[in-house]
Amino acid sequence: MRLTPDELTEVESAAEQAGKPLSEWLRDTALRATCERPTDPLELVLAELWALRHVLLNLFYAGAKATAEEAVMSPESVLKIGDRTDARKIDEARKMLCEFEAATDRSGVHRS
């Protein structure tokens, strides 16, 4: 990476203000930027589809289990299922896309 002397001074100052060595500050800043990047619309759609399937299966399972145990599902357990799903959906969508791309050869033909 090339910086002008003025840019380097700004970057060094930012790292110093953060209390980090320059290389660590640059690495952290770059990694944080990758997390903040806009998500591909395909990832968003796939993430929501995965989340819907995951929530439904988990709610049906939890409901059936509660019925079998003659218990009642609490509202908190429903919220926990939703929260856990939301926390995983983008990562799961990216994983699915990576697996699909790995199984697709360069001609665009999907290999199962």
Backbone hydrogen bonds, N-H to C=O, Kabsch-Sander energy under -0.5 kcal/mol:
donor,donor_aa,acceptor,acceptor_aa,energy
8,L,4,T,-2.8
9,T,5,P,-2.0
10,E,6,D,-2.0
11,V,7,E,-2.6
12,E,8,L,-2.9
13,S,9,T,-2.1
14,A,10,E,-2.2
15,A,11,V,-2.3
16,E,12,E,-2.4
17,Q,13,S,-2.6
18,A,14,A,-1.6
19,G,15,A,-0.5
19,G,16,E,-1.0
20,K,15,A,-2.5
25,W,21,P,-2.6
26,L,22,L,-2.7
27,R,23,S,-2.4
28,D,24,E,-2.8
29,T,25,W,-2.6
30,A,26,L,-2.5
31,L,27,R,-2.7
32,R,28,D,-2.5
33,A,29,T,-1.9
34,T,30,A,-1.5
35,C,31,L,-1.4
36,E,32,R,-1.3
37,R,34,T,-0.5
43,E,40,D,-0.6
44,L,40,D,-2.0
45,V,41,P,-2.4
46,L,42,L,-2.6
47,A,43,E,-2.8
48,E,44,L,-2.3
49,L,45,V,-2.3
50,W,46,L,-2.8
51,A,47,A,-2.6
52,L,48,E,-2.5
53,R,49,L,-2.3
54,H,50,W,-2.9
55,V,51,A,-3.0
56,L,52,L,-2.5
57,L,53,R,-2.5
58,N,54,H,-2.3
59,L,55,V,-2.9
60,F,56,L,-2.8
61,Y,57,L,-2.3
62,A,58,N,-2.7
63,G,59,L,-2.7
64,A,60,F,-2.7
65,K,61,Y,-2.7
66,A,62,A,-2.3
67,T,63,G,-2.4
68,A,64,A,-2.5
69,E,65,K,-1.8
70,E,67,T,-1.4
71,A,66,A,-3.7
78,V,74,S,-1.4
79,L,75,P,-2.2
80,K,76,E,-2.3
81,I,77,S,-1.9
82,G,78,V,-1.9
83,D,79,L,-2.7
84,R,80,K,-2.8
85,T,81,I,-2.0
86,D,82,G,-2.6
87,A,83,D,-2.0
88,R,84,R,-0.9
88,R,85,T,-0.9
89,K,85,T,-1.8
92,E,88,R,-2.6
93,A,89,K,-2.3
94,R,90,I,-2.5
95,K,91,D,-2.3
96,M,92,E,-2.4
97,L,93,A,-2.5
98,C,94,R,-2.6
99,E,95,K,-2.5
100,F,96,M,-2.3
101,E,97,L,-2.8
102,A,98,C,-2.4
103,A,99,E,-1.4
104,T,101,E,-1.0
105,D,103,A,-0.5
105,D,109,V,-2.4
108,G,105,D,-2.1
110,H,108,G,-0.5
111,R,103,A,-4.1
